[in-house]
Amino acid sequence: MDDTAITTAVKAKFVEDKIVLAGSLSVETLSGTVQLSGFAASAEEKAKAEQIARNSRNVKSVRNNIVVRP
């Protein structure tokens, strides 16, 4: 699976999730490493986004740069 397919799969899972607001998060993948960025409404949303990415196929590691809005 290439990086584009990984990014697409993670984004699709974000859209399906009720906690994660997919529109406010960015997903980029390079050599199987997924980088998450953007703004989350809560620490729960940030953690859930990371969990979804980590549990996606062919993801080697996740860098979670999501910022929780105060």
C-alpha positions as CSV (number, residue, x, y, z in Angstrom):
1,M,0.0,0.0,0.0
2,D,1.4,3.4,-1.0
3,D,1.4,6.6,1.1
4,T,-1.5,8.1,-0.8
5,A,-3.7,5.0,0.0
6,I,-2.7,5.2,3.7
7,T,-3.7,8.8,3.8
8,T,-7.0,8.1,2.1
9,A,-7.8,5.2,4.4
10,V,-7.0,7.3,7.6
11,K,-9.2,10.2,6.3
12,A,-12.0,7.9,5.5
13,K,-11.9,6.4,9.1
14,F,-12.0,10.0,10.5
15,V,-15.1,10.8,8.5
16,E,-16.8,7.6,9.9
17,D,-15.9,8.4,13.5
18,K,-18.3,10.4,15.7
19,I,-15.6,12.0,17.9
20,V,-13.1,13.1,15.2
21,L,-14.0,16.1,13.1
22,A,-12.3,15.2,9.9
23,G,-12.6,18.6,8.4
24,S,-10.4,20.3,10.9
25,L,-7.5,17.8,10.7
26,S,-4.8,17.2,8.1
27,V,-3.3,13.8,7.3
28,E,0.0,13.4,5.5
29,T,1.9,10.2,4.9
30,L,5.6,9.6,4.0
31,S,7.1,6.1,3.9
32,G,4.4,4.7,6.1
33,T,4.7,7.5,8.8
34,V,1.5,9.4,9.2
35,Q,1.6,13.0,10.4
36,L,-1.5,14.4,11.9
37,S,-2.0,18.2,12.3
38,G,-4.7,20.7,12.8
39,F,-7.0,21.6,15.6
40,A,-9.1,19.4,17.9
41,A,-11.9,20.4,20.1
42,S,-10.7,18.2,23.0
43,A,-7.9,15.9,24.1
44,E,-10.3,13.0,23.5
45,E,-10.6,13.9,19.8
46,K,-6.8,14.3,19.5
47,A,-6.2,10.8,21.1
48,K,-8.9,9.2,19.0
49,A,-7.4,10.5,15.8
50,E,-4.0,9.1,16.8
51,Q,-5.6,5.8,17.7
52,I,-7.4,5.6,14.4
53,A,-4.2,6.3,12.5
54,R,-2.1,3.8,14.5
55,N,-4.7,1.1,13.9
56,S,-4.8,1.6,10.1
57,R,-3.1,-0.9,7.8
58,N,0.5,-0.4,6.8
59,V,1.1,2.5,9.2
60,K,4.6,2.3,10.6
61,S,4.4,5.2,13.0
62,V,2.3,8.3,13.8
63,R,3.4,11.9,14.6
64,N,0.5,13.6,16.3
65,N,0.9,17.4,16.0
66,I,-2.7,18.1,16.6
67,V,-3.3,21.1,18.8
68,V,-6.2,21.1,21.3
69,R,-8.1,24.4,21.2
70,P,-8.7,26.0,24.6
